[in-house]
Amino acid sequence: MKSRLSFWSWFPIYCALALCWAGPAFAADAEAKPKASKPAPAQAAKPQAAKPADGKPAATVAKPSTKASSKSGSKAAPKAPAKAAKPAKPVKKDEGTIDNDSPWTLRNHYSSSIDGSKLYYADDNADIALEFTDIGMMVKHTGFSITFADGRTITAADFGRGFSSRGPFESAYGKGTRYSVDLPEKNGMKIHHAISIHDNRPSILVQVEIENTGSTPLEISGITPLSISPGNLLHIGDDAEISQRPLAQHGPFTAFDKKAPSALAIVRDRAAKHTLAFGALSQGVATTAVNVEGGAAAHADVVSSFSPAITLAPGQKLAADPVWLCYRVAEPIKVDMYYSWTRSMMPHSKDADKFPDSWVSVDPAAGADKLYAAAKEWSGAGVKHALVPAGWESKPGSLQGAPGLYPREMSKVAKELTTRNMTPGITVDPLASEGGDAEWTAPGGDGQVWLNLTNPKAKEHAVARLRPLVSAGFAFFAVAPSPIPDTVLKQFNITRRQAECLAYEVMDAAAKGVPVVAPPVSSMDSELGGWLNAAAASSRMREYGVVSGAVRIDAASFKNVDDSLAAAITLYGGPIELYGEPNSQTVNQLAAVFPRPALTGRPLDAARNAPKLWQVHVQSEENRGDAVVAFPGAGAWNVNEMDRDEKQPVKVWRADSGEFVDTADKSVPASDRLTIYGVTPEATHPVIMGASSRIDLLFADLVSLTWDERGGTLKGQFAGSNRKPGTAYVYVPAGWSLKSGSAGKTKLTLSDGKSVIAIPVETGTGARFELAFVRE
């Protein structure tokens, strides 16, 4: 079996996927007369798996799936900064001991100066530093480390002086340069460190790969590709804003889970006017955590953990997840944009528009009748999908219903749910099986058979076994977190993360275009801050076609859904599972949420946990304006903080009254309650501003809108999906006056002097309006 552990053999693919790396090409600084650098080594072929004593081929880590969203190319790329000069030739280096404490001007290094920042990369030990013109050093030194299964750890200091190289690369997303340092072999191991740069991007990609050059296997439990120890991370005081995004990984999905490690940390020092961000880019093998702490002992590290530990045979390679380091963007909302855009270039599930917005489910031991009852209750809240939970099988892998809970033929459940006007889904574990060849299966301690999906024959078996569920009438599938034992994973020599990615890949192949989703692993309570954090971790990525895994609302503990909480739930960027049988109060309160309108939220204060200021943009072909939602406790905000064209003048208005806000100084005052503002571009003719009663200003409910310049008429229709009565507003700029107007039988007139027309939008019936104007 060929090894699939090598990262660098797949580097061109990862370069094409990892788009958002920093743009400046590096110039070489030469301060001494050094010896010439070693030329870049030729790319090694994939090593063959070594054979252990029993003669069987050693298991290897499979390459993760690289299936990307079909919609990823439709979203415009963020605007790139100015292009830097072409790189000079690499420096030579002198002999002697590496001294990290020497000034960078006395060390052999590559450097990049642009936008008031300077990035250093040592060509002997891969040390990285970051300096700003106005504040000095922000990052003085970085390091990396390797952790073995027995707890031993080695760091960069344990290796001698390395050899640097660089070379250009070109991907579908542009040209770039890769700088690397190969550290010398020690204790049967070599380290390859690199930073990858795409031209004109405000971030870099840091990568570390290890190679077993010895004669005995190595057991690796973790790689820390980037570590900044206390004393080396500056200007991150106690008052610095640090937003941590805890995200659980489920196959190609990420989902908010407050118990999960952080996948992104945005650090902002308002006084220094700088923002630093660390992000993990999962490749489907490791579970990577981003840890950042501020204060006097500020430090940061990014750790890729392999669970269970990977056995690296002689000749094999293993890489940590790449680290996304963004340092040249001051505005946190733009940092959020760049990271979300980058994630959209990484493997993720396709056809986001086909995913269910929400679904009903019950406890695995509840059975079909309880699921039917819960579906009936939740339908009153606008939920139209129902998911059969894990545990429905008589035995894992049997694909037959458990006696007393479900019928033997699960097609009967799909048919019954469909009859009840629910779209049926079912939860599966593609790793579990009944039977199979010993070459690609292994039994657990209880005799359960598990599939090694790194083997093509096991994949074929799994796909064929699962396809009858698709023909049984199920319209979406959820891949359950598998109870496959660590002992079996060790036998296959794959991590739990990798096995789960392969399970999604198999289910996706079997489903033939039917949506495959990630079920929730934790429940959300009714605390507003938790939902704001969940929205911050998901909503911007949804804007770029990356759908998050589901989160759960448990009917037994979810109460008091006020307008603020309903707004925060609406902003979550993935499906929501409604769990259990609810009471009528919970159903009525959540009826204001489901189905959720198609919109995305952009947190204006993205460097804060539970951000309270949000720019809401409706996903539509027409750009009709945006809303800013200020949650209780939000501070004042500035119009220029929005993600928009600052050259375009706008009018800010309150959605609850249609009154304009004085923004002569671009500022909007704080509010102690939920407040929705409309932000409408200045227009040369009458335009619809939006409507009250929902954070999308009811633009998602606007089924038609036409403006006839010659006739001076504005026509449109709201469908009436709003659960509360609202009022729509039309802005009449100077130079126009209303000739006539009506909404149904209601005659419309100007209000607010001569600039605003109010249109009532009733629940269920909406409003059809027609307005005629004349030039003054």
TANOR-V410332 format. One record per run of one state. SS is the DSSP state (H for helix, E for strand, C for the rest). FROM is the first residue (numbers start at 0). LEN is the number of residues. If there is no record, write none. Layout:
# TANOR-V410332
ss/from/len
SS/FROM/LEN
SS/FROM/LEN
This chain:
# TANOR-V410332
ss/from/len
C/0/1
E/1/1
C/2/5
H/7/10
C/17/9
E/26/3
C/29/5
E/34/1
C/35/12
E/47/1
C/48/2
E/50/1
C/51/5
E/56/1
C/57/14
H/71/3
C/74/18
E/92/1
C/93/10
H/103/3
C/106/2
E/108/6
C/114/2
E/116/6
C/122/5
E/127/5
C/132/3
E/135/4
C/139/3
E/142/6
C/148/4
E/152/3
H/155/3
C/158/4
E/162/9
C/171/2
E/173/13
C/186/2
E/188/10
C/198/4
E/202/10
C/212/5
E/217/11
C/228/4
E/232/1
C/233/7
E/240/10
C/250/2
E/252/4
C/256/5
E/261/8
C/269/4
E/273/8
C/281/5
E/286/7
C/293/5
E/298/14
C/312/4
E/316/3
C/319/2
E/321/5
C/326/5
H/331/13
C/344/7
H/351/3
C/354/3
E/357/4
C/361/6
H/367/14
C/381/3
E/384/4
C/388/4
E/392/1
C/393/7
E/400/1
C/401/9
H/410/9
C/419/3
E/422/6
C/428/3
E/431/2
C/433/7
E/440/3
C/443/5
E/448/3
C/451/4
H/455/16
C/471/4
E/475/4
C/479/6
H/485/7
C/492/3
H/495/16
C/511/3
E/514/4
C/518/4
E/522/2
C/524/3
H/527/9
C/536/2
H/538/5
C/543/4
E/547/7
C/554/8
H/562/8
C/570/3
E/573/6
C/579/4
H/583/7
C/590/8
E/598/5
C/603/9
E/612/6
C/618/7
E/625/5
C/630/6
E/636/2
H/638/3
C/641/8
E/649/5
C/654/5
E/659/1
C/660/6
E/666/2
C/668/6
E/674/7
C/681/5
E/686/5
C/691/7
H/698/3
E/701/7
C/708/4
E/712/6
C/718/7
E/725/6
C/731/4
E/735/8
C/743/2
E/745/2
C/747/2
E/749/2
C/751/4
E/755/7
C/762/3
E/765/10
C/775/1
